[in-house]
Amino acid sequence: MGITQWVLRTSRKVRSKEMQDYMKPLIRLGVTANHLTFLSFIAGIISAIYLFENHLLFVIFAIMHIFLDSIDGVLARLTEETVFGKYFDFITDGLVTVFLLAKTFMVVNDYYIIIFLLLAIFTQMIYFFSDFTYPILFVRTTTVVIFMFKFYALGYMVAGVLSIYSLMMQAHHYLKLANTKSKRNRIHQKMQHR
């Protein structure tokens, strides 16, 4: 397990432990993790709409988005994690990333943003189609936090660097798996020739 996966797992454990008492009233009200994911998605889209238009509203909705996204998993772990919920959360987070970077491109008009956006989508697709097993660094939260401080160029460049690094980690992971499979095949062939 790499440092990134360790940080994610540790963060999830801490949030689950610290937030579980606050989730009980939501559970009693019948609120599900998917409800929170949907609200997080709406807040994320609204934050993208207000990006470059009204900074205060962008920050408010971005914080709502990140907060709701951080507690939907806590609620899911306390009730019942579903396959649908896992994919729904991942897809909505990815769409918010796309909307934020697309809005940035529309205002800044720097074509590097499109390259970084395509790289982010590509690494997300690899992660998705590997059934969430390949390593990845998620760019959305980091980008949003940097945008909150109005460092827009830094925000999309960091998204690009994180996407490139994710792609490198995924390529390394693939090569490691291919090497392991190749070794197994050679051992299997040696065993058959005996």
ROGU-133602 format. One record per residue (C-alpha): residue in one letter; z, x, y. Coordinates in steps of 0.5 Angstrom, whole numbers, plus 500, padded with zeros to 3 digits. Example, Ala and Ser with C-alpha at 12.3 -4.5 7.8 and 13.67 -1.06 7.14 Angstrom:
A516525491;S514527498;
***
This chain:
M500500500;G498503507;I502503513;T498497516;Q500492510;W507495510;V508493517;L505486516;R509485510;T515487513;S514483519;R513477515;K519478511;V523479518;R520472521;S521468515;K528470515;E530470522;M526463524;Q527459517;D533455521;Y528453526;M523451521;K528446518;P527440523;L519441523;I520440515;R524434516;L519431521;G513432516;V510438520;T506442516;A503449516;N496447517;H499442523;L501449526;T495453525;F491447528;L495447534;S495455534;F487454534;I487449540;A491453544;G487460542;I481456544;I484453551;S486460552;A479463551;I477458556;Y482460562;L480467561;F477470567;E478463570;N486462571;H490468569;L496464569;L494458564;F490464560;V497467559;I501461557;F496458552;A495465549;I502466548;M503459545;H497461540;I500467538;F507464537;L504458533;D500463529;S506467528;I510461525;D505457521;G506462516;V514462516;L513454515;A508455509;R513460506;L518455506;T515449504;E508450500;E503456501;T496453499;V489456498;F486451504;G492454509;K491461507;Y483460509;F484455514;D489460518;F484466517;I478462519;T481459526;D484466528;G477469527;L474464531;V479465537;T477472536;V470470537;F471466543;L475471546;L470476546;A464472547;K467469553;T469476555;F461478554;M459472558;V463475564;V463482564;N456482561;D457489557;Y453489551;Y458494547;I462487547;I457484542;I457490538;F464490537;L464483536;L459484530;L463489527;A470485528;I466479524;F463484519;T470487517;Q473480517;M467478512;I469483508;Y476482508;F475474506;F470475501;S474481497;D479475497;F484478502;T484485498;Y481490502;P485493508;I483491515;L486491522;F486484526;V484485533;R486478536;T493479538;T492486540;T486484544;V490478547;V496482549;I491487553;F488482556;M494479559;F495485563;K488484565;F485491562;Y479487560;A475493558;L481497554;G482490551;Y475490548;M474497547;V481497543;A478491539;G472495537;V476501535;L480497531;S474494528;I471501526;Y477503523;S478497519;L470498516;M472506515;M478503511;Q474498507;A469503505;H474508503;H478502499;Y471501496;L469508494;K476509491;L475502487;A468505485;N471512483;T476509479;K471504475;S467510474;K473514471;R474508466;N467508464;R467515462;I473515458;H471508455;Q464512453;K468518450;M472514446;Q466510443;H463517441;R469519437;
***
